Amino acid sequence: MLSYALNILGSEWIIIILVALIALFGTNKLPDVAKKLGKAVGEYNKTKSEIQNQITGINANLNITAPVQNERQKLEFMAKTLGIDFAAKTDDEIKKAISEKMSGNDTDQKDRK
């Protein structure tokens, strides 16, 4: 009997919620509540679309051609992107060169000074 009573369809829930809102706020305040709710939903959708646009903008800047299998490939990919020669360097040397290049203290600038 209880399971039958809880088996209410979607349109019936809308009616129940509408009756509860009228009981809580009355007929005079209901339009104001609906207006505020509409503004809140609009702001939520606006913010959600802005965040999605920012995320797609970040993903568009990345140019990844294939999955990277290990740490060495990651370092080589980063070094290649930054224009660092990595052929005869160890992982630690590549990491150091990458960090210098990204901080703006690469060895070419030191030699020029």
C-alpha positions as CSV (number, residue, x, y, z in Angstrom):
1,M,0.0,0.0,0.0
2,L,2.8,2.4,0.9
3,S,4.7,1.7,-2.3
4,Y,1.6,2.5,-4.3
5,A,1.2,5.8,-2.5
6,L,4.8,6.9,-3.3
7,N,4.5,6.0,-7.0
8,I,3.6,9.5,-8.2
9,L,4.2,10.6,-11.8
10,G,6.1,13.7,-12.8
11,S,3.1,16.0,-13.5
12,E,1.6,15.2,-10.1
13,W,4.8,16.3,-8.4
14,I,4.6,19.7,-10.2
15,I,1.1,20.2,-8.8
16,I,2.2,19.2,-5.3
17,I,5.1,21.6,-5.4
18,L,2.9,24.4,-6.7
19,V,0.4,23.9,-3.9
20,A,3.2,23.9,-1.4
21,L,4.6,27.1,-2.8
22,I,1.3,28.8,-2.6
23,A,0.8,27.6,1.0
24,L,4.3,28.9,1.9
25,F,4.4,32.3,0.2
26,G,0.8,33.1,-0.6
27,T,-0.5,34.3,-3.9
28,N,0.9,37.8,-3.5
29,K,4.6,36.9,-3.1
30,L,4.6,34.1,-5.6
31,P,5.4,36.2,-8.6
32,D,8.3,37.9,-6.8
33,V,9.7,34.5,-5.8
34,A,9.3,33.2,-9.4
35,K,11.1,36.3,-10.7
36,K,14.0,35.9,-8.3
37,L,14.2,32.2,-9.1
38,G,14.3,33.0,-12.8
39,K,17.2,35.5,-12.3
40,A,19.1,33.0,-10.3
41,V,18.7,30.4,-13.0
42,G,19.8,32.9,-15.6
43,E,22.9,33.8,-13.7
44,Y,23.7,30.2,-13.2
45,N,23.4,29.4,-16.9
46,K,25.5,32.5,-17.8
47,T,28.3,31.5,-15.4
48,K,28.2,27.9,-16.5
49,S,28.6,28.9,-20.2
50,E,31.5,31.3,-19.4
51,I,33.3,28.5,-17.5
52,Q,32.7,26.1,-20.4
53,N,34.1,28.7,-22.9
54,Q,37.2,29.2,-20.7
55,I,37.8,25.4,-20.6
56,T,37.4,25.0,-24.3
57,G,39.7,27.9,-24.8
58,I,42.4,26.3,-22.7
59,N,41.9,22.9,-24.5
60,A,42.2,24.7,-27.9
61,N,45.7,26.0,-27.1
62,L,47.1,22.6,-26.4
63,N,48.5,20.8,-29.4
64,I,48.9,17.2,-28.3
65,T,49.3,14.8,-31.2
66,A,49.5,11.5,-29.3
67,P,49.4,10.1,-25.8
68,V,52.6,10.2,-23.8
69,Q,53.8,6.9,-22.5
70,N,56.4,7.8,-20.0
71,E,58.2,10.7,-18.2
72,R,61.0,11.0,-20.8
73,Q,58.4,11.5,-23.5
74,K,56.7,14.2,-21.5
75,L,60.0,16.0,-21.0
76,E,61.0,15.7,-24.7
77,F,57.6,17.0,-25.7
78,M,57.9,20.0,-23.4
79,A,61.5,20.6,-24.5
80,K,60.5,20.4,-28.2
81,T,57.6,22.9,-27.6
82,L,60.0,25.3,-25.9
83,G,62.7,24.9,-28.5
84,I,65.2,23.2,-26.3
85,D,67.7,20.6,-27.7
86,F,67.2,17.5,-25.7
87,A,69.0,14.9,-27.7
88,A,72.1,14.4,-25.6
89,K,70.7,15.5,-22.2
90,T,69.6,13.5,-19.2
91,D,66.2,13.9,-17.7
92,D,67.5,16.2,-14.9
93,E,69.3,18.4,-17.5
94,I,66.1,18.7,-19.5
95,K,64.1,19.5,-16.4
96,K,66.5,22.2,-15.5
97,A,66.5,23.7,-19.0
98,I,62.7,23.7,-19.1
99,S,62.4,25.4,-15.7
100,E,65.0,28.0,-16.8
101,K,63.2,28.6,-20.1
102,M,59.8,28.9,-18.4
103,S,61.1,31.3,-15.7
104,G,62.8,33.5,-18.3
105,N,66.3,32.7,-17.1
106,D,67.4,30.6,-20.0
107,T,71.2,30.3,-20.8
108,D,71.0,32.3,-24.0
109,Q,69.9,35.4,-22.2
110,K,72.6,34.9,-19.6
111,D,75.3,34.7,-22.4
112,R,74.0,37.9,-24.0
113,K,74.4,40.0,-20.8
